[in-house]
Structure formats: structure tokens, C-alpha cells
Amino acid sequence: MTEQAPVQKLNIVFIYEDTEKAQALIDGLSKKLNDYGLTGSVNVMAKSFRNKVIAALNLKQLKPAIVVIQSKMWNNQVEGFEMLEYCHKTITQENPFYSIIHGAGLDETRKQWSLKIHHIDSYHLGTCSIERGADELLLTKIVGILMQIEDYVMFHHLETPTLNTAKDLIKAILETLSPLKLAITKFQTGEGSAFIGTEKFMLTLDQEITAVRTYYNELFNLEIERRQFGKSNATVQISRTDVSLDRVFSDVSIFLTEARSPLVQLSTMMKTIDPHTKHFYEIYQYLETRIGDSRIINFCRDFLTQYAHFEANLGHIERFLGEKV
């Protein structure tokens, strides 16, 4: 009789100098894993290392799926960030793992540092403040990552207080992108002045989309804080059909982040435009060349169709969260 190979468990590693805090998180996570029947497939452990080199060597051996790093290490408030950067330079390209930085004093500078790490390593998923008492959100995100639920495998700062309403955030998203929607509508018809007045916007399109993604992350924070993870069966009615709110959020996220999204494709194109470009007609000529004259109508039609779906989904989210929050 052939023996079955043991099931390979996923390793979750908490790298903490504060062993008491690490154990409290492990206890809370173990309970969640048990609730969702994941205990048998996951090893959870706390580790502490003398320096970032030893940390990287040990992580290379452990091959973790998820690493949560205390931001304060070795009496320095930012050594956790430096450890993660060192791991990226030495091991994560061969042994990638999801990472979250957890700790005190996560001000805007450190959030931007975290975002910079994410741009280098997309498996870095943001920060969580110990000060805000956001442990439940942290543990929820870890379980969401394990279950590969798309909205949880996204970069955002879990501790960010969402002071805006859903209406505020959706208004900010649509107002930011409205010049682009109008320009593409004109571009589709071959109007030579399609990009007039949008020069600065188009030349910094990647930054504008980054801002929109930030608004979206805040919007999603409203939803994640509204519900108990795994217990929400929230649906919205679309054309007499009930659709899960997770699916609606996912579709919005795809339009803003997926490489095949026409919005993301346009942003990618604009990154390679001559940095000395100033005039609207130069933008028109550049995009005409990049997209191809024969493909412009189809590209614009696809963009506007997906944009209309995007707007509609934001409307569904606004109605739902407006009622529930």
C-alpha cells in the first residue's frame, strides 16, 4: 500500500520583539483559523532575530506564505521596514511572501515608505497600527489572504481612519476621472482637441490613478469595518438580480488595477511619453501612434463601456453603504 505524502502546511511568521503581543495575535489567529477549518493547513509561529541578515536567512529556510513584521526592531522604530527591504533584495524574488508591517507611529512618512516597498514588491500589502487597536482587521486580512479573496490581497493601510462617507469617496473617484472620460469620448470621434485642458492630468495619469486607488481603498475599508469577516452575505440588486457586494467591489478593483483594464493600459502608455511633452495635440498624436489609428475606435469603445460599468458599480456601492453605515 502506497503511503500518502504529508500535506504541506503554509507557514505564517510573526517577527516580533514584543513576544507577548506576538502570542496574543497568534492566539487570536488560531481561533479564526479553527473557525474556518484552516488549522490543519497552516503553521503559525513567532520569531525574533538579532539582525536583518539573520532574519532573511531564516525566512529563506522557512519559505513562509505570510510574514507580519513589527515595525520597531532593535530599539529602532523603522528597522522592520529596513528588514523587509533587505528581504526583497536578497530572498523574495526567489521565495516571495505576503507581508504586513504592524506597529506604532505609522505616520504618513512611514505609510509612503510602505507604499514604496509595495511598488517594488507587490506581495507587500501595507501596514496596520497597533495604536488604533486594529488587531481584528489584521487577523481578518490574514485569513482573507489565505483564502485568496481578491479584496484582501490588496495593498492598503488597515489603520487608516475612514472619516469620509461612501458618497464623499465615490464623488472624489468620479471627479478625478471625469476629465479622462470626457477626453476619451472626444478621442473616439477623432476630435483633434480631445485632450485640450487635460494636459497636466494626462501627463501625470499614473499619479492620478494612484490617488483614485487610495480613495477606493478607503471605500473598501468602510465595507471591511462594517461586516464581520466570513459572516457577510450582503447582496445588491442589479437588474432584478442579486449580486454579492464582494463581486461589485472586485469589478471596481479590476478596472483600477488589472493590467488588461483599458484604464491601466492607458496609464502604462502615458508613462513612456516624452517627458518634454506640453501640448494637447502632442498627447493626441502620441496615443494615436501607440494605440494604432485603426484601433482607436475599438479601444475607446471598450474604455467607455467598462467605465460605464465602473460608474454603475460605484452607484451600487454608494446605495448599499449609504443604507448600512
C-alpha positions, 0 to 999 in steps of 0.5 A: 500500500502506497503511503500518502505524502504529508500535506504541506502546511503554509507557514505564517511568521510573526517577527516580533520583539514584543513576544507577548503581543506576538502570542496574543495575535497568534492566539487570536489567529488560531481561533479564526483559523479553527473557525474556518477549518484552516488549522490543519493547513497552516503553521503559525509561529513567532520569531525574533532575530538579532539582525536583518541578515539573520532574519532573511536567512531564516525566512529563506529556510522557512519559505513562509506564505505570510510574514507580519513584521513589527515595525520597531526592531532593535530599539529602532522604530523603522528597522522592520521596514529596513528588514523587509527591504533587505528581504526583497533584495536578497530572498523574495524574488526567489521565495516571495511572501505576503507581508504586513508591517504592524506597529506604532507611529505609522505616520504618513512618512512611514505609510509612503515608505510602505507604499514604496516597498509595495511598488517594488514588491507587490506581495507587500500589502501595507501596514496596520497600527497597533495604536488604533487597536486594529488587531481584528482587521489584521487577523481578518486580512490574514485569513482573507489572504489565505483564502485568496479573496481578491479584496484582501490581497490588496495593498492598503493601510488597515489603520487608516481612519475612514472619516469620509462617507461612501458618497464623499469617496465615490464623488472624489473617484468620479471627479478625478476621472471625469476629465479622462472620460470626457477626453476619451469620448472626444478621442473616439470621434477623432476630435483633434482637441480631445485632450485640450485642458487635460494636459497636466492630468494626462501627463501625470495619469499614473499619479492620478490613478494612484490617488483614485486607488487610495480613495477606493481603498478607503471605500473598501475599508468602510465595507471591511469595518462594517461586516464581520469577516466570513459572516457577510452575505450582503447582496445588491440588486442589479437588474432584478438580480442579486449580486454579492457586494464582494463581486461589485467591489472586485469589478471596481478593483479590476478596472483600477488595477488589472493590467488588461483594464483599458484604464491601466493600459492607458496609464502604462502608455502615458508613462513612456511619453516624452517627458518634454511633452506640453501640448494637447495635440502632442498627447493626441498624436502620441496615443494615436501612434501607440494605440494604432489609428485603426484601433482607436475606435475599438479601444475607446469603445471598450474604455467607455463601456467598462467605465460605464460599468465602473460608474454603475458599480460605484452607484451600487456601492454608494446605495448599499453603504449609504443604507448600512453605515 
